[in-house]
Amino acid sequence: MINRQLLTLCGVVGIVAAIAAPAKAADDIEAKAQTCAACHGANGVPTDPKTMPIIWGQQANYLYKELHDYKSGDRKSPIMAPVVADISLPELRQLANYFAAKPWPAKQAAGAAGAPPNGIAQCQPCHQPNFEGGAPAPRLAGLSYDYLAREMNDFANGERTNNGDMPGFMKALSESDRDAMAKYLAGL
C-alpha cells in the first residue's frame, strides 16, 4: 500500500516537473531576450536603427545562423560575441524562434521605396519578391538605410564574410547601385 502511494506520488511529481520544465525554459529564454532588448528594442524597434537591425519578426533560420556565427567567430562583433558566448546552441535556437515569432514593427518613417533600382532583381530569389525574407535569407524590407548600406559595403569590401554568396554579389555592384538598393529596401 505504501509502495503504491509512493509510486503514485513520484509519478505526480514527475508529471508536474515535466509540465513545469518547458515553462521554466520559456522563462529562461524570455530573461535572455531581455538582454537583447537593451539594444534591439523592447518593442522591436532598435535603440539605434542605423547600427542595429530589427530582429522582431526576422527569419528564425537567419537569426540562428547569425547568433551561431557570432558565437563561433565567423561573424565579428565586439558587442555580440560576448553576449552569446555563454549561451548554448539550443538556447540560441530558442532565442531565434522567440524573436521570429514576434511581429515585425510598424514602419517608423514615411518614405516611399520608389522604382526598383538596377540590380535588385538578383536579390529576389533568396530574399523573396517583396524582400520579406524566406528560408534561405533574411528580411531586408524596412531595415534602416544606414544599416543596409553598411552591411552591403562590408560584404563588398570583404569585411563581412559569413555568407559565401553575398560578397560576390555586392562586389559586382557599384557603390552607387548598393546605395540605391539600400534606399529602396529601407523604404519598403
PEVENGI-V923701 format. One record per run of one state. SS is the DSSP state (@ for helix, = for strand, . for the rest). FROM is the first residue (numbers start at 1). TO is the last residue. If there is no record, write none. Layout:
BEGIN
ss=SS from=FROM to=TO
ss=SS from=FROM to=TO
END
This chain:
BEGIN
ss=. from=1 to=1
ss=@ from=2 to=40
ss=. from=41 to=59
ss=@ from=60 to=72
ss=. from=73 to=79
ss=@ from=80 to=84
ss=. from=85 to=88
ss=@ from=89 to=100
ss=. from=101 to=120
ss=@ from=121 to=127
ss=. from=128 to=133
ss== from=134 to=134
ss=. from=135 to=136
ss== from=137 to=137
ss=. from=138 to=144
ss=@ from=145 to=156
ss=. from=157 to=165
ss=@ from=166 to=171
ss=. from=172 to=174
ss=@ from=175 to=186
ss=. from=187 to=188
END
